[in-house]
Amino acid sequence: MKKAAVLLTCALAVSAAPAWADDWHGDTNYPARVAAFTFGSGVLNSNHSVRFGAWTVSFNGQAFQTIYIQSTPTLNWYHTGKPYSLICANAVLGQTSCAMWLVPANQTNNRDSCKMALLPSIGTLDMLEIPCPTSITFAH
């Protein structure tokens, strides 16, 4: 009985720990809830914002972000959203909701491309090029 209790405790501890992926490119990872995005410049999660140039991005109090697959006949990419709960803030333009787009390299683009889409579009600047995450922590 004691052995069963220890095994159950270990199983619960393992299932409560978030999964981690250093390769965000796989379609089989999505849709998914994400607890954190790791960039060379820092970690974006519910407790930490990250800066990209003049923009600061935050989770806006949410515990996780949901990433979906967006597909066309020639391309798959991944994006946060629905609802769009990331917040992009800039000292000049203020703040707006935004979505992160993760676009893997493909036949027409030979490198990964990542962007923040400002929603709703605010003038002519509605996309920010950002570095792609080095890893993603998935929530359960």
KEBA-520753 format. One record per atom (N, C-alpha, C, CB): x, y, z; residue in three letters. Coordinates in steps of 0.2 Angstrom, whole numbers, padded with zeros to 4 digits, always signed. Glycine has a CB too. Example, Ala and Ser with C-alpha at 12.3 -4.5 7.8 and 13.67 -1.06 7.14 Angstrom:
2
+0066-0028+0039Ala
+0062-0022+0039Ala
+0066-0016+0039Ala
+0057-0022+0045Ala
+0064-0011+0035Ser
+0068-0005+0036Ser
+0064+0000+0039Ser
+0070-0003+0029Ser
//
This chain:
140
+0004-0006+0000Met
+0000+0000+0000Met
+0004+0006+0000Met
-0005+0000+0006Met
+0010+0006+0004Lys
+0014+0012+0004Lys
+0018+0013-0002Lys
+0019+0011+0010Lys
+0019+0008-0006Lys
+0023+0008-0012Lys
+0018+0011-0017Lys
+0025+0001-0015Lys
+0012+0009-0017Ala
+0007+0012-0022Ala
+0006+0019-0021Ala
+0000+0008-0021Ala
+0006+0022-0014Ala
+0005+0029-0013Ala
+0011+0033-0016Ala
+0004+0030-0005Ala
+0017+0030-0015Val
+0023+0033-0017Val
+0023+0034-0025Val
+0029+0030-0015Val
+0021+0028-0028Leu
+0020+0029-0036Leu
+0015+0034-0038Leu
+0018+0022-0038Leu
+0009+0034-0035Leu
+0004+0039-0036Leu
+0007+0046-0035Leu
-0002+0037-0032Leu
+0010+0047-0030Thr
+0013+0054-0029Thr
+0018+0056-0034Thr
+0016+0054-0022Thr
+0022+0051-0036Cys
+0027+0052-0041Cys
+0023+0054-0048Cys
+0032+0047-0042Cys
+0018+0050-0050Ala
+0015+0051-0056Ala
+0011+0058-0056Ala
+0009+0045-0057Ala
+0008+0060-0050Leu
+0005+0066-0050Leu
+0010+0072-0051Leu
+0001+0067-0044Leu
+0016+0071-0048Ala
+0021+0076-0048Ala
+0023+0077-0056Ala
+0027+0075-0044Ala
+0024+0071-0059Val
+0026+0072-0066Val
+0021+0075-0070Val
+0028+0065-0068Val
+0015+0073-0069Ser
+0009+0076-0074Ser
+0008+0083-0072Ser
+0003+0072-0072Ser
+0010+0086-0066Ala
+0009+0093-0065Ala
+0014+0097-0068Ala
+0008+0094-0057Ala
+0020+0094-0069Ala
+0026+0098-0072Ala
+0024+0100-0079Ala
+0032+0094-0071Ala
+0026+0106-0081Pro
+0024+0108-0088Pro
+0029+0104-0093Pro
+0025+0115-0089Pro
+0027+0102-0099Ala
+0031+0099-0104Ala
+0035+0105-0107Ala
+0027+0095-0109Ala
+0041+0103-0110Trp
+0045+0108-0113Trp
+0047+0106-0120Trp
+0051+0109-0109Trp
+0048+0110-0125Ala
+0050+0109-0132Ala
+0055+0114-0134Ala
+0044+0108-0136Ala
+0060+0112-0136Asp
+0065+0116-0139Asp
+0064+0117-0146Asp
+0072+0114-0137Asp
+0060+0113-0149Asp
+0058+0113-0156Asp
+0051+0115-0157Asp
+0060+0107-0160Asp
+0049+0121-0158Trp
+0042+0123-0159Trp
+0039+0121-0166Trp
+0041+0130-0157Trp
+0043+0118-0170His
+0041+0118-0177His
+0036+0112-0179His
+0047+0116-0181His
+0035+0107-0174Gly
+0031+0102-0175Gly
+0023+0103-0175Gly
+0033+0096-0171Gly
+0020+0101-0180Asp
+0012+0102-0180Asp
+0009+0098-0175Asp
+0009+0099-0187Asp
+0012+0092-0173Thr
+0009+0088-0167Thr
+0009+0091-0161Thr
+0013+0081-0167Thr
+0013+0097-0160Asn
+0013+0100-0153Asn
+0006+0104-0152Asn
+0019+0105-0153Asn
+0002+0106-0158Tyr
-0003+0111-0157Tyr
-0010+0108-0159Tyr
-0001+0116-0162Tyr
-0015+0110-0157Pro
-0016+0116-0153Pro
-0013+0114-0146Pro
-0023+0119-0152Pro
-0011+0120-0142Ala
-0008+0118-0135Ala
-0009+0125-0131Ala
-0001+0116-0136Ala
-0008+0124-0125Arg
-0008+0129-0120Arg
-0001+0130-0118Arg
-0012+0128-0113Arg
+0002+0136-0119Val
+0009+0138-0117Val
+0009+0142-0111Val
+0012+0142-0123Val
+0014+0140-0107Ala
+0015+0143-0100Ala
+0021+0148-0101Ala
+0017+0138-0095Ala
+0025+0147-0106Ala
+0031+0152-0107Ala
+0034+0151-0113Ala
+0036+0151-0101Ala
+0036+0157-0116Phe
+0041+0157-0122Phe
+0047+0159-0120Phe
+0037+0162-0128Phe
+0053+0156-0122Thr
+0059+0158-0120Thr
+0063+0161-0126Thr
+0064+0152-0117Thr
+0065+0167-0125Phe
+0069+0171-0130Phe
+0076+0172-0128Phe
+0066+0177-0132Phe
+0081+0173-0132Gly
+0087+0175-0130Gly
+0087+0181-0125Gly
+0092+0177-0136Gly
+0082+0185-0126Ser
+0082+0191-0122Ser
+0078+0190-0115Ser
+0079+0197-0125Ser
+0075+0185-0114Gly
+0071+0184-0108Gly
+0066+0179-0109Gly
+0069+0190-0105Gly
+0062+0178-0104Val
+0056+0173-0104Val
+0049+0177-0103Val
+0056+0168-0098Val
+0045+0176-0108Leu
+0038+0179-0108Leu
+0033+0174-0105Leu
+0036+0181-0115Leu
+0031+0175-0099Asn
+0026+0171-0096Asn
+0021+0175-0092Asn
+0029+0166-0091Asn
+0017+0172-0088Ser
+0012+0176-0084Ser
+0015+0181-0079Ser
+0007+0172-0080Ser
+0021+0180-0077Asn
+0025+0184-0072Asn
+0030+0189-0075Asn
+0028+0180-0067Asn
+0032+0188-0081His
+0037+0192-0084His
+0035+0194-0091His
+0044+0188-0085His
+0036+0200-0093Ser
+0035+0203-0099Ser
+0042+0203-0103Ser
+0033+0210-0099Ser
+0042+0204-0109Val
+0048+0204-0113Val
+0048+0210-0118Val
+0050+0197-0117Val
+0054+0213-0119Arg
+0054+0219-0124Arg
+0057+0217-0130Arg
+0059+0224-0120Arg
+0054+0219-0136Phe
+0057+0219-0142Phe
+0057+0226-0145Phe
+0052+0214-0147Phe
+0063+0229-0145Gly
+0064+0236-0147Gly
+0060+0240-0142Gly
+0062+0237-0154Gly
+0056+0245-0145Ala
+0052+0249-0141Ala
+0045+0246-0138Ala
+0050+0255-0145Ala
+0044+0240-0140Trp
+0038+0237-0138Trp
+0039+0232-0132Trp
+0035+0233-0144Trp
+0034+0232-0127Thr
+0034+0227-0122Thr
+0028+0223-0123Thr
+0034+0231-0115Thr
+0029+0216-0122Val
+0024+0211-0123Val
+0023+0207-0116Val
+0026+0206-0129Val
+0017+0207-0115Ser
+0015+0203-0108Ser
+0009+0198-0110Ser
+0013+0208-0103Ser
+0008+0194-0105Phe
+0002+0189-0105Phe
-0004+0192-0103Phe
+0004+0183-0101Phe
-0004+0198-0100Asn
-0010+0202-0098Asn
-0014+0198-0092Asn
-0015+0203-0104Asn
-0010+0195-0088Gly
-0013+0192-0082Gly
-0015+0185-0083Gly
-0019+0196-0080Gly
-0015+0183-0089Gln
-0017+0176-0091Gln
-0012+0171-0089Gln
-0018+0175-0099Gln
-0014+0165-0086Ala
-0009+0160-0084Ala
-0006+0156-0090Ala
-0013+0155-0080Ala
-0009+0156-0096Phe
-0006+0153-0102Phe
-0009+0156-0108Phe
-0007+0146-0102Phe
-0005+0155-0114Gln
-0008+0157-0120Gln
-0009+0151-0124Gln
-0002+0161-0124Gln
-0014+0151-0128Thr
-0016+0145-0133Thr
-0013+0146-0140Thr
-0024+0144-0133Thr
-0010+0141-0142Ile
-0007+0142-0149Ile
-0011+0137-0154Ile
+0001+0140-0149Ile
-0013+0140-0159Tyr
-0016+0136-0164Tyr
-0012+0135-0171Tyr
-0023+0140-0166Tyr
-0014+0130-0175Ile
-0011+0129-0181Ile
-0015+0133-0186Ile
-0011+0122-0183Ile
-0012+0137-0191Gln
-0016+0140-0196Gln
-0013+0137-0202Gln
-0015+0148-0196Gln
-0017+0135-0207Ser
-0015+0131-0213Ser
-0018+0134-0219Ser
-0017+0124-0212Ser
-0013+0134-0224Thr
-0015+0136-0231Thr
-0012+0130-0235Thr
-0012+0143-0233Thr
-0014+0130-0241Pro
-0012+0124-0246Pro
-0004+0124-0246Pro
-0014+0125-0253Pro
-0001+0129-0245Thr
+0007+0129-0246Thr
+0010+0131-0239Thr
+0009+0135-0251Thr
+0007+0132-0234Leu
+0010+0134-0228Leu
+0006+0133-0221Leu
+0012+0142-0228Leu
+0010+0130-0216Asn
+0007+0130-0209Asn
+0011+0135-0205Asn
+0007+0123-0207Asn
+0007+0138-0201Trp
+0011+0142-0196Trp
+0007+0142-0189Trp
+0012+0150-0198Trp
+0010+0145-0184Tyr
+0006+0144-0177Tyr
+0005+0151-0174Tyr
+0011+0140-0172Tyr
+0000+0152-0171His
-0001+0159-0168His
-0005+0158-0162His
-0005+0163-0173His
-0004+0163-0157Thr
-0008+0164-0151Thr
-0014+0167-0153Thr
-0004+0168-0146Thr
-0019+0166-0149Gly
-0025+0169-0150Gly
-0032+0166-0148Gly
-0026+0172-0157Gly
-0037+0170-0150Lys
-0044+0167-0149Lys
-0045+0165-0142Lys
-0045+0162-0154Lys
-0046+0169-0137Pro
-0045+0177-0137Pro
-0038+0179-0138Pro
-0049+0180-0132Pro
-0037+0185-0141Tyr
-0031+0188-0141Tyr
-0029+0191-0134Tyr
-0030+0193-0147Tyr
-0025+0188-0130Ser
-0024+0190-0124Ser
-0017+0192-0122Ser
-0026+0185-0118Ser
-0013+0192-0127Leu
-0006+0195-0127Leu
-0007+0203-0127Leu
-0001+0193-0132Leu
-0003+0207-0124Ile
-0003+0214-0124Ile
+0003+0217-0126Ile
-0005+0217-0117Ile
+0003+0221-0132Cys
+0009+0224-0134Cys
+0008+0232-0132Cys
+0010+0223-0142Cys
+0013+0234-0129Ala
+0013+0241-0126Ala
+0019+0245-0129Ala
+0013+0242-0119Ala
+0018+0251-0131Asn
+0023+0256-0134Asn
+0022+0263-0131Asn
+0023+0256-0141Asn
+0027+0266-0128Ala
+0027+0273-0125Ala
+0023+0278-0129Ala
+0033+0275-0123Ala
+0024+0277-0136Val
+0021+0282-0140Val
+0014+0281-0143Val
+0025+0283-0147Val
+0013+0274-0145Leu
+0006+0272-0147Leu
+0002+0269-0142Leu
+0008+0267-0153Leu
+0004+0268-0136Gly
+0000+0265-0131Gly
+0000+0257-0131Gly
-0007+0268-0132Gly
-0006+0254-0129Gln
-0006+0247-0129Gln
-0012+0244-0133Gln
-0006+0244-0122Gln
-0011+0238-0135Thr
-0016+0235-0139Thr
-0015+0228-0138Thr
-0016+0237-0147Thr
-0020+0224-0140Ser
-0020+0217-0140Ser
-0015+0215-0146Ser
-0027+0213-0140Ser
-0012+0209-0145Cys
-0008+0206-0151Cys
-0007+0199-0151Cys
-0001+0209-0150Cys
-0005+0196-0156Ala
-0004+0189-0157Ala
+0003+0188-0159Ala
-0010+0186-0162Ala
+0006+0182-0157Met
+0012+0180-0159Met
+0011+0175-0165Met
+0016+0177-0153Met
+0015+0176-0170Trp
+0015+0172-0176Trp
+0022+0168-0176Trp
+0013+0175-0183Trp
+0022+0162-0177Leu
+0028+0158-0178Leu
+0027+0154-0184Leu
+0029+0152-0172Leu
+0032+0156-0189Val
+0032+0153-0196Val
+0038+0149-0197Val
+0031+0159-0201Val
+0038+0143-0198Pro
+0044+0139-0199Pro
+0046+0140-0206Pro
+0042+0131-0198Pro
+0052+0139-0207Ala
+0055+0139-0214Ala
+0051+0134-0218Ala
+0063+0137-0214Ala
+0051+0136-0225Asn
+0047+0132-0230Asn
+0050+0133-0237Asn
+0040+0134-0230Asn
+0047+0130-0242Gln
+0049+0131-0248Gln
+0050+0138-0251Gln
+0045+0127-0253Gln
+0046+0143-0249Thr
+0047+0149-0251Thr
+0051+0154-0247Thr
+0040+0152-0253Thr
+0052+0152-0240Asn
+0056+0156-0236Asn
+0060+0151-0232Asn
+0051+0159-0230Asn
+0067+0152-0233Asn
+0072+0147-0231Asn
+0074+0148-0223Asn
+0078+0148-0235Asn
+0070+0153-0220Arg
+0072+0154-0213Arg
+0066+0154-0209Arg
+0077+0160-0212Arg
+0066+0153-0202Asp
+0060+0154-0198Asp
+0059+0161-0198Asp
+0062+0151-0191Asp
+0053+0163-0197Ser
+0050+0170-0196Ser
+0045+0171-0190Ser
+0047+0173-0203Ser
+0046+0175-0186Cys
+0042+0176-0180Cys
+0040+0184-0180Cys
+0045+0174-0174Cys
+0033+0185-0178Lys
+0031+0192-0178Lys
+0026+0192-0173Lys
+0028+0193-0185Lys
+0025+0199-0171Met
+0019+0201-0167Met
+0014+0204-0171Met
+0021+0205-0160Met
+0008+0202-0171Ala
+0003+0205-0175Ala
-0001+0210-0170Ala
-0002+0200-0179Ala
-0001+0216-0172Leu
-0005+0221-0167Leu
-0012+0221-0169Leu
-0002+0228-0168Leu
-0017+0220-0165Leu
-0024+0219-0166Leu
-0028+0224-0162Leu
-0026+0212-0164Leu
-0032+0228-0164Pro
-0033+0229-0171Pro
-0027+0232-0174Pro
-0040+0232-0173Pro
-0027+0232-0181Ser
-0021+0236-0184Ser
-0021+0243-0182Ser
-0022+0235-0192Ser
-0015+0246-0180Ile
-0015+0253-0178Ile
-0010+0256-0183Ile
-0012+0253-0171Ile
-0014+0259-0188Gly
-0010+0263-0193Gly
-0006+0258-0198Gly
-0005+0268-0190Gly
-0001+0260-0200Thr
+0003+0257-0205Thr
+0008+0251-0202Thr
+0007+0261-0209Thr
+0009+0252-0195Leu
+0013+0247-0192Leu
+0008+0242-0188Leu
+0017+0251-0187Leu
+0007+0236-0191Asp
+0003+0231-0188Asp
+0007+0225-0187Asp
-0003+0230-0192Asp
+0013+0224-0189Met
+0017+0218-0188Met
+0024+0220-0186Met
+0018+0214-0195Met
+0026+0217-0180Leu
+0033+0218-0178Leu
+0037+0212-0179Leu
+0033+0220-0170Leu
+0043+0212-0182Glu
+0047+0206-0183Glu
+0050+0205-0176Glu
+0053+0207-0188Glu
+0050+0199-0173Ile
+0053+0198-0167Ile
+0058+0191-0168Ile
+0048+0196-0162Ile
+0063+0190-0163Pro
+0066+0184-0164Pro
+0062+0178-0162Pro
+0072+0184-0159Pro
+0063+0172-0165Cys
+0059+0167-0164Cys
+0061+0164-0157Cys
+0060+0161-0169Cys
+0056+0161-0153Pro
+0058+0158-0147Pro
+0063+0152-0147Pro
+0051+0155-0143Pro
+0067+0152-0142Thr
+0072+0146-0142Thr
+0069+0140-0139Thr
+0078+0148-0138Thr
+0064+0141-0135Ser
+0060+0135-0133Ser
+0053+0138-0130Ser
+0064+0132-0127Ser
+0049+0133-0129Ile
+0042+0134-0127Ile
+0040+0129-0121Ile
+0037+0133-0133Ile
+0037+0132-0116Thr
+0035+0127-0111Thr
+0027+0127-0111Thr
+0037+0130-0104Thr
+0025+0120-0112Phe
+0018+0119-0113Phe
+0015+0118-0106Phe
+0017+0113-0117Phe
+0009+0120-0105Ala
+0005+0119-0099Ala
+0001+0113-0100Ala
+0001+0126-0097Ala
-0001+0110-0095His
-0006+0104-0095His
-0013+0106-0093His
-0004+0099-0090His
//
